[in-house]
């Protein structure tokens, strides 16, 4: 699925429940990889909101979709 450059509520509303869960999983995977790399690089001085733009942007995209999953009463897939 192609994701828009800017994820917003209107776009999220166009997704079916299975699509929303799929998008949430993909965005979480991207965020988790960037987060893990930044934690390894920064160590004790790690701070999500002081991280690079790619990390904070990935968190924001995932967070918006994750909130929509919960709002719809859905459960995201199991995390690895």
Biotite code that builds the C-alpha atoms (Angstrom):
import biotite.structure as struc

atoms = struc.array([
    struc.Atom([0.000, 0.000, 0.000], chain_id="A", res_id=1, res_name="UNK", atom_name="CA", element="C"),
    struc.Atom([1.264, 3.448, -0.872], chain_id="A", res_id=2, res_name="UNK", atom_name="CA", element="C"),
    struc.Atom([1.309, 5.838, 2.051], chain_id="A", res_id=3, res_name="UNK", atom_name="CA", element="C"),
    struc.Atom([0.822, 9.572, 1.591], chain_id="A", res_id=4, res_name="UNK", atom_name="CA", element="C"),
    struc.Atom([3.613, 11.963, 2.500], chain_id="A", res_id=5, res_name="UNK", atom_name="CA", element="C"),
    struc.Atom([1.398, 13.382, 5.233], chain_id="A", res_id=6, res_name="UNK", atom_name="CA", element="C"),
    struc.Atom([-0.804, 11.028, 7.202], chain_id="A", res_id=7, res_name="UNK", atom_name="CA", element="C"),
    struc.Atom([-3.940, 12.713, 8.500], chain_id="A", res_id=8, res_name="UNK", atom_name="CA", element="C"),
    struc.Atom([-7.325, 11.752, 9.922], chain_id="A", res_id=9, res_name="UNK", atom_name="CA", element="C"),
    struc.Atom([-9.058, 12.059, 6.572], chain_id="A", res_id=10, res_name="UNK", atom_name="CA", element="C"),
    struc.Atom([-6.689, 9.542, 4.978], chain_id="A", res_id=11, res_name="UNK", atom_name="CA", element="C"),
    struc.Atom([-6.923, 7.204, 7.964], chain_id="A", res_id=12, res_name="UNK", atom_name="CA", element="C"),
    struc.Atom([-10.733, 7.284, 7.680], chain_id="A", res_id=13, res_name="UNK", atom_name="CA", element="C"),
    struc.Atom([-10.488, 5.899, 4.133], chain_id="A", res_id=14, res_name="UNK", atom_name="CA", element="C"),
    struc.Atom([-8.823, 2.701, 5.372], chain_id="A", res_id=15, res_name="UNK", atom_name="CA", element="C"),
    struc.Atom([-10.688, -0.489, 6.163], chain_id="A", res_id=16, res_name="UNK", atom_name="CA", element="C"),
    struc.Atom([-9.895, -2.161, 9.486], chain_id="A", res_id=17, res_name="UNK", atom_name="CA", element="C"),
    struc.Atom([-7.533, -4.750, 7.915], chain_id="A", res_id=18, res_name="UNK", atom_name="CA", element="C"),
    struc.Atom([-5.760, -2.009, 5.944], chain_id="A", res_id=19, res_name="UNK", atom_name="CA", element="C"),
    struc.Atom([-5.379, 0.117, 9.067], chain_id="A", res_id=20, res_name="UNK", atom_name="CA", element="C"),
    struc.Atom([-3.850, -2.779, 10.982], chain_id="A", res_id=21, res_name="UNK", atom_name="CA", element="C"),
    struc.Atom([-1.463, -3.499, 8.094], chain_id="A", res_id=22, res_name="UNK", atom_name="CA", element="C"),
    struc.Atom([-0.372, 0.140, 7.875], chain_id="A", res_id=23, res_name="UNK", atom_name="CA", element="C"),
    struc.Atom([0.100, 0.306, 11.652], chain_id="A", res_id=24, res_name="UNK", atom_name="CA", element="C"),
    struc.Atom([2.344, -2.744, 11.567], chain_id="A", res_id=25, res_name="UNK", atom_name="CA", element="C"),
    struc.Atom([4.454, -1.383, 8.718], chain_id="A", res_id=26, res_name="UNK", atom_name="CA", element="C"),
    struc.Atom([4.836, 2.015, 10.352], chain_id="A", res_id=27, res_name="UNK", atom_name="CA", element="C"),
    struc.Atom([5.713, 0.451, 13.702], chain_id="A", res_id=28, res_name="UNK", atom_name="CA", element="C"),
    struc.Atom([8.383, -1.677, 12.046], chain_id="A", res_id=29, res_name="UNK", atom_name="CA", element="C"),
    struc.Atom([9.929, 1.418, 10.448], chain_id="A", res_id=30, res_name="UNK", atom_name="CA", element="C"),
    struc.Atom([9.782, 3.427, 13.674], chain_id="A", res_id=31, res_name="UNK", atom_name="CA", element="C"),
    struc.Atom([11.200, 0.565, 15.775], chain_id="A", res_id=32, res_name="UNK", atom_name="CA", element="C"),
    struc.Atom([14.195, 0.134, 13.454], chain_id="A", res_id=33, res_name="UNK", atom_name="CA", element="C"),
    struc.Atom([15.017, 3.844, 13.538], chain_id="A", res_id=34, res_name="UNK", atom_name="CA", element="C"),
    struc.Atom([14.454, 3.997, 17.301], chain_id="A", res_id=35, res_name="UNK", atom_name="CA", element="C"),
    struc.Atom([16.727, 1.032, 17.961], chain_id="A", res_id=36, res_name="UNK", atom_name="CA", element="C"),
    struc.Atom([19.480, 2.507, 15.781], chain_id="A", res_id=37, res_name="UNK", atom_name="CA", element="C"),
    struc.Atom([19.259, 5.867, 17.533], chain_id="A", res_id=38, res_name="UNK", atom_name="CA", element="C"),
    struc.Atom([19.340, 4.223, 20.979], chain_id="A", res_id=39, res_name="UNK", atom_name="CA", element="C"),
    struc.Atom([22.467, 2.306, 19.966], chain_id="A", res_id=40, res_name="UNK", atom_name="CA", element="C"),
    struc.Atom([24.078, 5.477, 18.648], chain_id="A", res_id=41, res_name="UNK", atom_name="CA", element="C"),
    struc.Atom([23.154, 7.793, 21.546], chain_id="A", res_id=42, res_name="UNK", atom_name="CA", element="C"),
    struc.Atom([23.214, 5.399, 24.478], chain_id="A", res_id=43, res_name="UNK", atom_name="CA", element="C"),
    struc.Atom([22.373, 7.074, 27.781], chain_id="A", res_id=44, res_name="UNK", atom_name="CA", element="C"),
    struc.Atom([21.769, 10.437, 26.108], chain_id="A", res_id=45, res_name="UNK", atom_name="CA", element="C"),
    struc.Atom([18.930, 9.040, 23.959], chain_id="A", res_id=46, res_name="UNK", atom_name="CA", element="C"),
    struc.Atom([15.770, 11.136, 23.819], chain_id="A", res_id=47, res_name="UNK", atom_name="CA", element="C"),
    struc.Atom([13.070, 10.386, 21.271], chain_id="A", res_id=48, res_name="UNK", atom_name="CA", element="C"),
    struc.Atom([11.951, 13.971, 20.886], chain_id="A", res_id=49, res_name="UNK", atom_name="CA", element="C"),
    struc.Atom([15.531, 15.183, 20.481], chain_id="A", res_id=50, res_name="UNK", atom_name="CA", element="C"),
    struc.Atom([16.277, 12.585, 17.846], chain_id="A", res_id=51, res_name="UNK", atom_name="CA", element="C"),
    struc.Atom([16.778, 13.184, 14.139], chain_id="A", res_id=52, res_name="UNK", atom_name="CA", element="C"),
    struc.Atom([13.832, 14.279, 12.010], chain_id="A", res_id=53, res_name="UNK", atom_name="CA", element="C"),
    struc.Atom([13.508, 10.823, 10.428], chain_id="A", res_id=54, res_name="UNK", atom_name="CA", element="C"),
    struc.Atom([12.995, 9.260, 13.867], chain_id="A", res_id=55, res_name="UNK", atom_name="CA", element="C"),
    struc.Atom([10.504, 11.800, 15.177], chain_id="A", res_id=56, res_name="UNK", atom_name="CA", element="C"),
    struc.Atom([8.625, 11.789, 11.870], chain_id="A", res_id=57, res_name="UNK", atom_name="CA", element="C"),
    struc.Atom([8.391, 7.983, 11.920], chain_id="A", res_id=58, res_name="UNK", atom_name="CA", element="C"),
    struc.Atom([7.113, 8.134, 15.506], chain_id="A", res_id=59, res_name="UNK", atom_name="CA", element="C"),
    struc.Atom([4.480, 10.732, 14.611], chain_id="A", res_id=60, res_name="UNK", atom_name="CA", element="C"),
    struc.Atom([3.217, 8.745, 11.600], chain_id="A", res_id=61, res_name="UNK", atom_name="CA", element="C"),
    struc.Atom([3.049, 5.513, 13.595], chain_id="A", res_id=62, res_name="UNK", atom_name="CA", element="C"),
    struc.Atom([1.485, 7.234, 16.598], chain_id="A", res_id=63, res_name="UNK", atom_name="CA", element="C"),
    struc.Atom([-1.374, 8.710, 14.562], chain_id="A", res_id=64, res_name="UNK", atom_name="CA", element="C"),
    struc.Atom([-2.217, 5.353, 13.001], chain_id="A", res_id=65, res_name="UNK", atom_name="CA", element="C"),
    struc.Atom([-1.759, 3.487, 16.283], chain_id="A", res_id=66, res_name="UNK", atom_name="CA", element="C"),
    struc.Atom([-4.221, 5.845, 17.982], chain_id="A", res_id=67, res_name="UNK", atom_name="CA", element="C"),
    struc.Atom([-6.728, 5.212, 15.191], chain_id="A", res_id=68, res_name="UNK", atom_name="CA", element="C"),
    struc.Atom([-6.364, 1.454, 15.679], chain_id="A", res_id=69, res_name="UNK", atom_name="CA", element="C"),
    struc.Atom([-7.193, 1.834, 19.372], chain_id="A", res_id=70, res_name="UNK", atom_name="CA", element="C"),
    struc.Atom([-10.033, 4.274, 18.680], chain_id="A", res_id=71, res_name="UNK", atom_name="CA", element="C"),
    struc.Atom([-11.652, 1.714, 16.387], chain_id="A", res_id=72, res_name="UNK", atom_name="CA", element="C"),
    struc.Atom([-11.316, -0.913, 19.105], chain_id="A", res_id=73, res_name="UNK", atom_name="CA", element="C"),
    struc.Atom([-8.912, -3.004, 17.043], chain_id="A", res_id=74, res_name="UNK", atom_name="CA", element="C"),
    struc.Atom([-5.806, -4.836, 18.177], chain_id="A", res_id=75, res_name="UNK", atom_name="CA", element="C"),
    struc.Atom([-2.570, -4.438, 16.305], chain_id="A", res_id=76, res_name="UNK", atom_name="CA", element="C"),
    struc.Atom([-0.593, -7.525, 15.374], chain_id="A", res_id=77, res_name="UNK", atom_name="CA", element="C"),
    struc.Atom([1.812, -9.152, 17.802], chain_id="A", res_id=78, res_name="UNK", atom_name="CA", element="C"),
    struc.Atom([5.179, -7.396, 18.079], chain_id="A", res_id=79, res_name="UNK", atom_name="CA", element="C"),
    struc.Atom([8.389, -9.302, 17.535], chain_id="A", res_id=80, res_name="UNK", atom_name="CA", element="C"),
])
